[in-house]
Amino acid sequence: MKILLLGKNGQVGWELQRSLAPLGELVALDRHSTEADGGCGDLDQPQRLRDTVLRLQPDVIVNAAAHTAVDRAESEPEQAHALNAEAPGVLADAAQTVGALLVHYSTDYVFDGSGTAPWREDAATAPLSVYGRSKRDGEARVRDSGARHLIFRTSWVYAARGANFPRTMLRLGQERERLTVIDDQWGAPTGADLIADVTAHAIRHALRERACTGTFHLAAAGETSWNGYARFVFDTARALRPELALKVQEVAPIPTSAFPTPAQRPLNSRLDTARLRDTFGLVLPPWQAGVRRMLAEIL
């Protein structure tokens, strides 16, 4: 089996290089890749992307590349749409041509964040931001292509590699005694390693059972606010590294309205993962387990 991975150096893409390698021949590309690396991985060059797929004839295409700068997307909507909607559409059409399974990642930002119930896959989408609209349109193009696909909507993604919310909190916690963190946005911190491992499992399953395709919600179990997430980070860091010089004594709750951003965030990012768990026979670990493991790695 040949697998084409795009976005190999992103948070999820880096973990996918590990999880996909045992499944078959892996061609991993990013936007800087050249023909010597295996082809074009730049979402900004749709024709070259298509040519790469047609030449490589992969059995599976995994698109972990995207425009993920949520606030910047508000000032560059055309670029966000090109990378998050038009390029996935090109990949999906190419996948249909060569008979490949396409794996694509989406987001809780396709919903408006209303209510408190976890979002099901069949809930109406109503994105609040340019980023959310671009990701919703990308989903639609993948579905409309007729290609066999797995779309994984996920949320609050973190990884041990690179910048993330816990690292920011730990840095600030060593500088200040009091922090203010939003307490009215709710979701489940989800590790890139979990996303990658579930992806590999689902690919194997979908290649055996052709009906196991479509849209699935993929997030760790449980829920928390950003404020609760921050407090868990500090409690865990103190338990793992008692000698760590944390000054922070208070993590005060504040509403989203007190921290305006160019892009509006959904307040309710809870995702119902029952369809994923039932279809692929999975048990998703609590979000605390993944964050604790990541902190043990970086501290």
C-alpha positions in Angstrom: 0.0 0.0 0.0 1.2 3.5 -0.8 0.2 6.5 1.4 0.7 10.1 0.4 0.8 12.4 3.5 0.6 16.2 3.1 1.6 18.6 5.9 4.2 16.3 7.3 5.7 18.8 9.7 2.6 20.2 11.4 1.5 19.0 14.8 -0.7 16.2 13.5 1.5 15.5 10.4 4.6 14.9 12.5 2.7 12.2 14.5 1.2 10.8 11.3 4.7 10.1 10.0 5.1 7.7 12.9 1.6 6.1 12.9 1.3 5.6 9.2 4.7 4.2 8.6 3.8 0.6 9.5 0.8 0.5 7.1 2.9 0.7 3.9 5.1 2.9 1.7 4.8 6.4 3.0 5.5 9.5 0.9 5.5 12.5 3.3 5.5 16.0 1.9 5.1 19.6 3.0 4.9 22.9 1.1 8.7 23.0 0.7 8.9 19.5 -0.9 10.3 19.1 -4.4 10.1 16.4 -7.0 13.2 14.8 -5.4 11.2 14.4 -2.2 8.3 12.7 -4.1 6.3 15.6 -5.4 4.5 18.8 -4.5 2.9 19.2 -1.1 2.0 22.9 -1.4 -1.7 23.6 -1.1 -1.0 26.9 -2.9 -0.2 25.0 -6.1 -3.3 22.9 -6.8 -2.3 21.8 -10.3 1.0 20.5 -9.1 -0.8 18.8 -6.2 -3.1 17.0 -8.7 -0.1 16.0 -10.9 1.6 14.5 -7.8 -1.4 12.4 -7.0 -1.8 11.2 -10.5 1.9 10.3 -10.8 2.2 8.6 -7.4 -1.1 6.7 -7.7 -1.4 6.4 -3.9 -4.0 4.1 -2.2 -4.5 6.6 0.6 -4.1 10.4 0.7 -3.9 12.0 4.2 -4.2 15.7 4.1 -2.9 17.2 7.3 -2.0 20.5 5.7 -4.2 23.6 6.2 -4.4 27.3 6.9 -4.7 27.2 10.7 -4.0 30.8 11.7 -7.6 31.5 12.9 -7.3 35.2 13.5 -5.1 35.9 10.5 -7.7 34.3 8.3 -10.1 37.2 9.0 -7.8 39.5 7.1 -6.9 37.0 4.3 -10.1 35.2 3.5 -9.1 34.3 -0.1 -5.9 32.6 1.1 -7.8 30.7 3.8 -10.4 29.6 1.2 -7.7 28.5 -1.3 -5.9 26.3 1.3 -8.8 25.0 3.3 -11.5 24.6 0.6 -10.1 24.7 -2.9 -7.0 22.6 -2.4 -8.9 19.8 -0.6 -11.4 19.8 -3.5 -8.5 19.3 -5.9 -7.1 16.5 -3.8 -10.6 14.9 -3.5 -11.1 15.0 -7.3 -7.6 13.5 -7.8 -8.4 10.8 -5.2 -11.6 9.9 -7.1 -9.6 9.7 -10.3 -7.0 7.2 -9.0 -9.4 5.4 -6.6 -7.7 6.5 -3.4 -9.2 6.9 0.1 -8.8 10.5 1.2 -8.4 11.4 4.8 -9.1 15.1 5.6 -9.2 17.0 9.0 -11.7 19.5 9.9 -12.7 21.4 13.1 -15.3 22.3 15.7 -15.2 25.8 14.2 -17.8 24.6 11.6 -20.4 25.0 14.4 -21.7 28.1 16.0 -20.9 27.0 19.5 -24.4 27.4 20.9 -25.9 25.3 23.7 -24.0 22.8 25.9 -24.7 19.5 24.2 -21.9 17.8 22.3 -22.2 18.3 18.6 -23.1 15.3 16.4 -21.9 14.8 12.9 -25.3 15.5 11.4 -25.8 18.8 13.3 -26.3 21.9 11.2 -23.1 23.9 10.5 -23.0 27.6 11.1 -19.4 28.8 11.4 -18.7 32.1 13.1 -15.3 32.9 11.4 -13.6 32.9 8.0 -11.5 30.0 9.2 -14.6 28.0 10.1 -16.3 28.8 6.8 -13.3 27.8 4.9 -13.1 24.4 6.7 -16.8 23.8 6.2 -16.5 24.5 2.5 -13.5 22.1 2.3 -15.6 19.4 3.8 -18.3 20.0 1.2 -15.9 19.8 -1.6 -14.5 16.5 -0.4 -18.0 15.0 0.0 -19.2 16.3 -3.4 -16.2 14.8 -5.2 -17.5 11.3 -4.9 -14.2 10.1 -3.5 -14.2 7.6 -0.6 -13.2 9.7 2.3 -12.8 10.0 6.1 -13.3 13.5 7.5 -12.2 13.9 11.1 -13.5 16.9 12.9 -11.3 17.6 16.0 -10.7 20.4 18.5 -8.2 22.0 20.9 -5.3 20.1 19.3 -1.9 20.1 21.1 1.4 18.3 20.7 4.6 17.9 22.7 6.4 19.3 19.7 6.1 23.0 19.0 4.0 25.8 20.7 0.9 24.8 22.6 -1.4 26.1 25.3 0.3 24.2 28.2 3.7 25.6 27.2 2.3 29.1 27.2 0.7 28.6 30.6 3.9 27.2 32.1 5.9 30.2 30.8 3.4 32.7 32.1 3.1 30.8 35.4 6.8 31.3 36.0 6.5 35.0 35.4 3.2 36.0 37.2 1.4 35.3 40.4 -2.1 35.9 38.9 -3.3 34.8 35.4 -6.7 35.4 33.8 -8.0 32.5 31.6 -11.3 32.2 29.7 -13.8 30.0 31.5 -16.8 30.0 29.1 -15.4 28.1 26.1 -15.7 24.3 26.6 -14.1 21.4 24.8 -11.7 18.5 25.1 -7.9 19.0 24.7 -6.9 16.4 22.1 -3.4 15.2 21.4 -1.9 15.0 17.9 -0.6 11.6 18.8 -4.2 10.4 19.6 -5.4 11.8 16.3 -2.6 10.1 14.4 -3.2 6.7 16.0 -6.9 6.8 15.5 -6.3 7.8 11.8 -4.1 4.8 11.2 -6.6 2.5 12.8 -9.5 3.9 10.8 -7.6 3.7 7.6 -7.0 0.0 8.0 -10.6 -0.5 9.0 -12.0 1.6 6.0 -9.8 -0.3 3.5 -11.3 -3.6 4.8 -14.9 -2.4 5.2 -15.7 -0.1 2.3 -18.9 1.3 4.0 -16.8 2.7 6.9 -16.4 6.2 5.5 -17.8 9.6 6.0 -17.5 12.3 8.7 -16.5 11.5 12.3 -15.8 13.5 15.4 -12.4 12.8 17.0 -11.6 14.2 20.4 -10.4 13.0 23.7 -13.1 12.0 26.3 -14.4 14.5 28.8 -14.6 18.2 28.8 -13.1 21.3 30.4 -12.9 25.0 30.0 -9.6 26.8 29.1 -9.5 27.9 32.7 -9.9 24.3 33.9 -7.3 23.2 31.4 -4.8 25.8 32.7 -5.4 24.8 36.3 -4.8 21.1 35.4 -1.6 22.0 33.7 -0.3 23.8 36.8 -1.4 21.1 39.3 0.2 18.4 37.1 3.4 20.3 36.6 3.8 20.8 40.4 3.2 17.1 40.9 5.7 16.1 38.2 8.3 18.7 38.9 8.0 20.0 42.5 11.2 22.1 42.0 9.7 24.0 39.1 9.7 27.7 39.8 6.0 28.4 39.3 5.0 31.8 40.8 1.3 31.5 39.8 -1.1 31.4 42.7 -4.4 32.3 41.1 -6.0 31.4 37.7 -8.9 33.8 37.6 -11.9 33.0 35.3 -12.9 35.6 32.7 -15.5 35.5 29.9 -14.6 35.4 26.2 -16.0 39.0 25.9 -13.1 40.2 28.1 -10.5 38.9 25.6 -11.6 40.1 22.1 -10.0 38.5 19.1 -10.4 39.1 15.3 -12.1 35.7 14.8 -15.0 34.8 17.0 -14.5 31.5 18.9 -17.3 29.0 19.5 -18.2 28.7 23.2 -19.3 25.1 22.9 -16.7 22.9 21.2 -17.9 19.6 22.7 -17.9 16.9 20.1 -20.0 13.7 20.3 -17.6 10.9 19.3 -20.1 8.0 19.6 -20.1 7.4 15.8 -16.3 7.1 15.7 -16.1 4.8 18.7 -18.9 2.5 17.4 -17.7 2.4 13.8 -14.1 1.6 14.6 -14.4 -0.1 17.9 -12.4 2.4 19.8 -12.2 3.7 23.4 -11.0 7.3 23.5 -9.0 8.2 26.7 -9.9 11.1 29.0 -8.2 14.4 28.0 -6.3 14.5 31.3 -4.4 11.3 30.4 -3.0 12.8 27.2 -2.1 16.2 28.7 -0.4 14.5 31.6 1.6 12.4 29.3 2.6 15.3 27.2 3.6 17.3 30.3 5.8 14.5 31.5 7.5 14.5 28.1 8.2 18.3 28.0 9.0 19.0 31.6 
